[in-house]
Amino acid sequence: MMIAAPTRALIGLLTVAMLLAWPARTPAADAGGDAAVEIHNGPRFGELELRAHGTVELASELIVEQQRDDGTFERAGDLDRDSLKLVASCDRPPGTCVRIDERGLRPKPWSGMSCSSQCNRGCDRNFPMYGRFRFVVMSCDGRTRFEGAVFERRWPHQSIAPRGLLRRARSP
């Protein structure tokens, strides 16, 4: 069977358009040279490890995003009354940037709670968060975004959970 010339031309144009639109790098590539950052979820909820191929300067903020019903992600707001940080210990606050290399970094885990999320101990409106999440970090210059794999925290008795509690609660 032979394809008509206009159809062949359309297929060729679509192929070129797809090649031009296809990203040349993965989302975790290039935060200065050929460096890349990998975000690995830990064995328990909220744990993660960052690994870099080369040396990378990252913004000190650790972002948590929650997956919506339509599959898109939105930032989980105001965790720890400001944001989670790329810190191994809560004793020392980080600067604006954190250097990561092959040795990696295991930041203090996210508790899964709204305001006693990582280092904040004083919290009067704390609630557990359920759903599908991912960790995100940014290069120090803010130009490159690194996304981790999705992980999940289910309501203890998923089948009887009130519908509103499965979604991220909004702050008053």
KEKE-3310 file (N, C-alpha, C; in steps of 0.2 Angstrom, whole numbers, plus 5000, padded with zeros to 4 digits):
npx = (5004:5003:5007:4999:5006:5003:5000:5012:5020:5014:5016:5030:5032:5026:5034:5047:5042:5040:5052:5059:5052:5054:5062:5079:5086:5085:5073:5081:5093:5108:5113:5123:5135:5138:5132:5121:5106:5100:5085:5081:5068:5066:5066:5056:5041:5043:5056:5072:5085:5098:5108:5122:5129:5144:5147:5135:5126:5113:5097:5092:5080:5068:5056:5039:5027:5010:5000:4987:4969:4968:4980:4991:5003:5004:5011:5013:5008:5016:5023:5031:5029:5036:5046:5052:5069:5085:5093:5103:5102:5093:5099:5108:5104:5103:5113:5108:5111:5115:5128:5130:5137:5145:5144:5132:5117:5107:5093:5084:5070:5053:5039:5026:5017:5007:5012:5022:5033:5046:5058:5051:5044:5035:5018:5001:4991:4991:4991:4989:4995:4988:4989:4996:5013:5028:5046:5054:5068:5078:5090:5103:5103:5090:5086:5085:5076:5073:5065:5058:5053:5036:5028:5018:5005:4994:4977:4974:4963:4958:4946:4936:4938:4935:4930:4935:4947:4956:4962:4973:4972:4967:4975:4969)
npy = (4994:5011:5027:5043:5058:5070:5065:5058:5070:5076:5067:5068:5081:5081:5072:5079:5090:5083:5079:5091:5096:5087:5084:5088:5084:5075:5079:5080:5085:5094:5106:5115:5113:5096:5090:5081:5078:5066:5061:5050:5041:5036:5021:5023:5032:5049:5050:5053:5054:5063:5063:5067:5069:5073:5090:5100:5115:5118:5126:5129:5125:5112:5106:5100:5092:5089:5077:5081:5076:5076:5072:5082:5092:5101:5113:5109:5119:5130:5121:5117:5130:5138:5132:5116:5111:5108:5100:5090:5089:5098:5107:5116:5130:5130:5139:5150:5142:5124:5113:5099:5083:5068:5060:5063:5068:5066:5072:5078:5069:5072:5073:5071:5078:5094:5106:5103:5098:5095:5103:5111:5113:5119:5120:5124:5121:5108:5094:5078:5074:5067:5057:5057:5061:5071:5074:5089:5099:5113:5121:5131:5144:5144:5140:5126:5112:5098:5083:5071:5054:5048:5046:5038:5042:5034:5035:5028:5019:5017:5014:5019:5032:5049:5059:5072:5072:5066:5074:5088:5098:5115:5129:5140)
npz = (5000:4996:5002:5001:4994:5001:5014:5017:5018:5029:5039:5040:5044:5056:5063:5063:5071:5083:5086:5088:5099:5109:5124:5126:5137:5152:5166:5177:5174:5171:5181:5181:5171:5166:5177:5187:5197:5208:5215:5228:5235:5252:5263:5272:5274:5269:5270:5261:5249:5242:5227:5218:5202:5200:5206:5213:5216:5226:5229:5246:5250:5252:5242:5243:5233:5229:5222:5211:5208:5194:5190:5189:5198:5213:5224:5241:5253:5264:5273:5289:5293:5284:5275:5270:5273:5265:5275:5286:5299:5312:5319:5314:5304:5286:5273:5259:5248:5245:5244:5235:5232:5225:5237:5242:5251:5265:5269:5284:5287:5280:5290:5286:5292:5293:5299:5309:5301:5298:5305:5314:5329:5337:5335:5332:5323:5317:5306:5298:5282:5268:5253:5236:5233:5229:5230:5227:5221:5218:5207:5213:5206:5202:5190:5186:5188:5199:5200:5211:5212:5213:5229:5241:5254:5263:5269:5285:5286:5272:5265:5273:5274:5277:5263:5261:5269:5262:5253:5251:5265:5267:5273:5286)
capx = (5000:5007:5004:4999:5011:5002:5000:5019:5023:5011:5020:5037:5032:5024:5040:5051:5040:5041:5059:5060:5048:5056:5068:5086:5089:5080:5072:5086:5100:5111:5113:5130:5139:5135:5130:5114:5104:5095:5081:5078:5064:5069:5062:5050:5038:5046:5064:5074:5092:5100:5114:5124:5135:5148:5146:5130:5124:5106:5094:5092:5073:5065:5049:5035:5022:5005:4997:4979:4965:4969:4987:4995:5005:5004:5015:5010:5010:5018:5026:5035:5028:5040:5047:5057:5076:5090:5097:5104:5100:5089:5103:5111:5100:5107:5113:5104:5113:5118:5133:5129:5141:5144:5143:5125:5114:5100:5090:5080:5064:5047:5035:5019:5012:5007:5017:5028:5035:5053:5061:5047:5042:5029:5013:4995:4986:4995:4986:4992:4993:4987:4989:5002:5018:5035:5050:5057:5074:5080:5097:5104:5101:5083:5084:5085:5072:5074:5059:5059:5048:5030:5027:5011:5003:4986:4973:4975:4958:4957:4939:4931:4941:4930:4933:4939:4953:4961:4965:4977:4968:4969:4976:4963)
capy = (5000:5017:5033:5048:5063:5075:5061:5058:5076:5078:5063:5070:5087:5079:5069:5084:5094:5079:5079:5098:5097:5082:5087:5085:5082:5073:5085:5080:5086:5101:5111:5118:5108:5090:5088:5079:5076:5061:5061:5044:5040:5031:5015:5025:5038:5056:5049:5054:5054:5066:5061:5071:5066:5080:5094:5104:5120:5118:5130:5125:5123:5106:5107:5094:5093:5084:5076:5082:5071:5076:5070:5087:5092:5108:5114:5108:5125:5132:5116:5119:5137:5142:5127:5111:5113:5102:5099:5083:5090:5104:5111:5122:5131:5131:5145:5150:5136:5119:5109:5091:5079:5060:5058:5064:5071:5063:5078:5077:5067:5075:5069:5070:5083:5101:5112:5100:5094:5094:5105:5116:5109:5123:5120:5123:5118:5102:5089:5074:5075:5060:5057:5056:5067:5070:5080:5093:5103:5118:5123:5138:5149:5143:5138:5119:5109:5091:5080:5064:5049:5049:5041:5039:5041:5032:5036:5022:5014:5020:5013:5023:5039:5055:5061:5079:5071:5063:5079:5092:5103:5122:5133:5145)
capz = (5000:4995:5006:4996:4995:5007:5020:5019:5020:5036:5044:5040:5048:5063:5066:5065:5077:5089:5088:5091:5106:5114:5128:5125:5143:5157:5171:5182:5171:5171:5186:5180:5167:5165:5183:5187:5204:5208:5222:5229:5241:5257:5264:5276:5272:5270:5269:5254:5248:5236:5225:5212:5198:5199:5212:5212:5221:5226:5234:5252:5251:5249:5240:5243:5229:5230:5215:5211:5205:5187:5188:5189:5205:5216:5230:5247:5255:5271:5278:5294:5293:5279:5270:5272:5271:5264:5281:5289:5306:5313:5324:5310:5298:5280:5269:5254:5244:5248:5239:5235:5227:5225:5244:5243:5257:5267:5273:5289:5284:5281:5294:5283:5295:5290:5301:5312:5295:5298:5311:5318:5335:5340:5330:5335:5318:5314:5303:5294:5275:5264:5245:5232:5234:5226:5232:5221:5223:5212:5207:5217:5202:5201:5183:5184:5193:5199:5203:5213:5211:5217:5234:5244:5261:5263:5275:5288:5283:5265:5262:5277:5275:5274:5256:5261:5272:5257:5249:5255:5268:5266:5279:5287)
cpx = (5004:5003:5004:5004:5009:5002:5008:5022:5020:5015:5027:5037:5030:5031:5045:5049:5041:5048:5062:5057:5051:5062:5074:5089:5083:5079:5077:5093:5102:5110:5120:5134:5135:5132:5123:5112:5099:5091:5078:5074:5067:5064:5056:5047:5042:5053:5066:5082:5093:5107:5116:5129:5139:5146:5141:5128:5116:5103:5092:5085:5071:5058:5045:5029:5017:5001:4989:4976:4966:4976:4992:4998:5005:5008:5011:5013:5012:5020:5031:5035:5032:5041:5052:5064:5080:5095:5097:5102:5097:5093:5106:5107:5105:5108:5108:5105:5116:5122:5132:5134:5140:5142:5136:5123:5107:5097:5085:5073:5058:5042:5028:5014:5013:5012:5023:5031:5042:5057:5057:5044:5035:5024:5006:4989:4989:4990:4991:4990:4993:4987:4995:5007:5024:5039:5053:5063:5075:5087:5097:5102:5094:5081:5083:5081:5073:5069:5061:5053:5042:5030:5020:5010:4996:4983:4973:4969:4955:4949:4934:4933:4936:4934:4937:4946:4958:4964:4968:4972:4971:4970:4971:4966)
cpy = (5006:5023:5039:5054:5067:5071:5060:5064:5078:5073:5065:5077:5086:5076:5074:5088:5090:5079:5086:5099:5092:5085:5084:5082:5080:5079:5085:5081:5093:5106:5114:5112:5102:5087:5086:5077:5071:5061:5054:5044:5035:5026:5017:5031:5045:5056:5050:5055:5058:5064:5065:5068:5073:5083:5099:5109:5120:5123:5126:5123:5116:5106:5100:5096:5088:5084:5077:5076:5071:5074:5075:5088:5100:5107:5113:5114:5126:5126:5119:5127:5141:5137:5122:5113:5107:5102:5092:5083:5097:5109:5117:5124:5132:5138:5145:5144:5131:5115:5102:5088:5072:5057:5058:5068:5067:5068:5075:5075:5072:5071:5067:5074:5090:5106:5109:5095:5092:5096:5110:5111:5113:5124:5119:5121:5113:5097:5084:5075:5068:5062:5055:5062:5065:5076:5083:5098:5107:5119:5130:5144:5149:5142:5131:5116:5101:5088:5073:5060:5050:5044:5043:5038:5040:5034:5029:5017:5018:5020:5017:5030:5044:5058:5068:5078:5068:5068:5084:5098:5110:5125:5138:5152)
cpz = (5000:4999:5001:4999:5001:5013:5022:5021:5027:5041:5045:5045:5055:5067:5067:5071:5083:5091:5091:5098:5111:5118:5127:5131:5148:5162:5176:5179:5171:5176:5186:5177:5166:5171:5183:5195:5203:5215:5223:5236:5246:5258:5268:5273:5274:5270:5262:5255:5242:5234:5219:5208:5196:5206:5209:5217:5220:5231:5240:5253:5248:5248:5240:5238:5230:5223:5216:5208:5197:5185:5189:5197:5207:5222:5236:5251:5263:5276:5282:5294:5288:5274:5273:5270:5269:5270:5284:5296:5307:5317:5320:5304:5292:5277:5264:5249:5248:5243:5240:5230:5227:5232:5245:5250:5258:5272:5279:5286:5285:5285:5291:5287:5292:5293:5306:5307:5296:5305:5316:5323:5338:5335:5333:5330:5314:5312:5299:5287:5271:5257:5242:5232:5230:5229:5226:5224:5217:5213:5211:5213:5200:5194:5181:5190:5193:5203:5205:5211:5215:5223:5237:5251:5261:5269:5279:5286:5277:5264:5266:5278:5273:5268:5257:5265:5267:5253:5254:5258:5267:5272:5280:5285)
residu = (MET:MET:ILE:ALA:ALA:PRO:THR:ARG:ALA:LEU:ILE:GLY:LEU:LEU:THR:VAL:ALA:MET:LEU:LEU:ALA:TRP:PRO:ALA:ARG:THR:PRO:ALA:ALA:ASP:ALA:GLY:GLY:ASP:ALA:ALA:VAL:GLU:ILE:HIS:ASN:GLY:PRO:ARG:PHE:GLY:GLU:LEU:GLU:LEU:ARG:ALA:HIS:GLY:THR:VAL:GLU:LEU:ALA:SER:GLU:LEU:ILE:VAL:GLU:GLN:GLN:ARG:ASP:ASP:GLY:THR:PHE:GLU:ARG:ALA:GLY:ASP:LEU:ASP:ARG:ASP:SER:LEU:LYS:LEU:VAL:ALA:SER:CYS:ASP:ARG:PRO:PRO:GLY:THR:CYS:VAL:ARG:ILE:ASP:GLU:ARG:GLY:LEU:ARG:PRO:LYS:PRO:TRP:SER:GLY:MET:SER:CYS:SER:SER:GLN:CYS:ASN:ARG:GLY:CYS:ASP:ARG:ASN:PHE:PRO:MET:TYR:GLY:ARG:PHE:ARG:PHE:VAL:VAL:MET:SER:CYS:ASP:GLY:ARG:THR:ARG:PHE:GLU:GLY:ALA:VAL:PHE:GLU:ARG:ARG:TRP:PRO:HIS:GLN:SER:ILE:ALA:PRO:ARG:GLY:LEU:LEU:ARG:ARG:ALA:ARG:SER:PRO)
# end
